[in-house]
Amino acid sequence: MLARLSGRTVLIVGDVMLDHFVIGRVERISPEAPVPVVQFDHEEYRLGGAANVAHNVVALGGRVEMVGLVGDDQDAGRLRADLEKRSIGAAGLVTDPGRCTTRKLRVVTTRNQQVARIDYESERDVTGAVESRVLERLLDLAERADAILVSDYLKGLVSRRVAETAVSAGRRRGIAVLVDPKVPHIDYYAGATVITPNHHEAEAVTHLRVRTDEEARAAARRFRERAGCDSVLITRGEQGMSLLGPDGHAELPAEAREVSDVTGAGDTVIATMTLAIAAGASLLDAARLANQAAGIVVGKFGPATVTVEELKQ
């Protein structure tokens, strides 16, 4: 299965963003307010949101075309350059002069402790001529995809029309459509092949507790009915994952040996699962591979990726 991942094309439709880290040392508390004083050491930028999902697919040998929104600003140029550097197709990025490129600025200590976060973003749904350009590029790029992945971060790209168009394009072509959801948009994803809520999102949608395996199975059944999808994968952190597919339930225990940072773990899960399904894996085998990948990535700091070699080991 790992050998078949190479060269498969995934169309990712979602909220692209930059993760900006300002890193420094903390040795004292400010005399002006009870906050730490961070002495600047260095800064770095990483692909975030749907762009981090794309980075994960490419790291496993897949090909990616992105459909997303950026502003007419310096961050958009930085994001496009980083996508190009990593051979991620950016032809589907649409510029909206009325919004900024999403950037999450984190102030972090040299010991990887987060001090503060500042979000530069616009959360309003895309509309009008900009939405029409998004739909046009989505439909064009879907014709060459082996699977479609919707990465919804509630930053404006995934409107009802965009989500429904992505699902219908996949259905028309007979390819899988996987969705990393957000609760307010649950009605947008009807007809998707797989939806991957975390346990908090599953609880919010179903109004059921998700603590035990039995509760997770009950929530997965209700989530599938509510969302109108084929299958559900509930990610449960240190308790692993619960999969509900056409053949029934499966529980996958967590694979993490050391947890450093869970940021972006959901991106790794859906990226790995989508690429595996695009390569012909069964739903259960794709979920098992995604579970292994998540166990590796949480041992790394910030939004990170997993390689095929790491999965083999």
Residue, then its C-alpha position, 0 to 999 in steps of 0.5 A: m500500500l505504501a508503494r502505491l501512494s506515490g504519484r496519486t493526485v489529491l485535490i484539496v479544497g480548504d482554508v489555507m493559512l500560514d503558521h508563523f512562530v516567533i521563538g525566544r527565551v523567557e527569563r523574567i516576568s514583565p514589571e508592567a503586567p504579570v506576563p512573561v518577557v520573551q527575548f527574541d531568538h528567531e522566527e519561522y513560517r510553516l504551511g498551516g490549515a489546508a496547506n499543512v494537509a497538502h504538505n502531508v500528502v506531498a511528504l508521503g509521495g502524493r501530488v496535490e492541487m489546492v483550491g483556496l483563498v488568499g488576500d492581496d498581501q505579502d503573506a499570500g506571496r510567502l504562502r504561494a512561494d512555500l507551496e511552489k517550493r514543496s511542489i504543491g499545485a497552487a493554480g486553484l488559489v483565488t485572490d480576494p482583495g477584500r480579505c487578508t491571508t490567514r496567518k496564525l502568529r504564535v509566540v513560543t519559548t525555546r522549550n516549545q511552550q506557547v505564550a500567546r497567539i494572534d490570528y490574522e483572518s477573515e471568517r466570512d463565507v466567500t460569495g459573489a464573483v470570488e466564489s464563482r472563480v473558486l467553483e470554476r477552478l474546483l470543477d476544472l481540477a477535480e477532473r484530474a484528481d484521484a480523490i478530493l479532500v475538504s479541509d474546513y477551518l471556518k475561514g471562509l472558503v468552504s461555503r455551502r456551494v463550495a462544499e456541495t460542488a466538491v462532493s458532487a464532483g467526486r460522486r460524478r467521477g466515482i472518487a472518494v471525498l473526505v471531509d475534515p469538518k466544522v460543526p456549523h457546516i455539518d449540513y454542507y457535507a451530505g454525500a461525502t465518502v468519509i467525515t473525520p470529526n474529533h470527539h469534541e465535534a462528534e459530541a457537539v453534532t450528536h449531543l452524545r458523550v464520547r468517552t468509552d468505545e461504546e459511546a463512540r460507536a453510538a456517536a458515530r452512528r448518529f453522526r453518520e445519520r445527521a451528516g448524511c455521509d457514507s462513513v465516519l472516523i472519530t479521532r479521540g486523541e490518546q484513546g485512538m480512533s473509532l471507525l464506522g464504515p459500510d462493514g461496521h465498526a472498528e476501534l483503533p488504539a492510539e499509536a503515539r509513543e511520545v506526545s510533544d505537540v498535537t497541533g496539525a495531527g488531524d491534518t496528518v490523519i485525513a491527508t494519509m487516509t485520503l491518499a491511501i484511499a486514492a491508492g486503492a486501500s480499503l477504508l479500514d487499512a487507510a484508517r490504520l495507516a492514518n492512525q500510525a501517521a498520527g502517532i508519529v506526528v504528535g511527537k514533533f513540534g508544530p504542524a509537521t509531516v510524516t514520511v513513507e520511511e517513518l511509516k515503514q519503520 
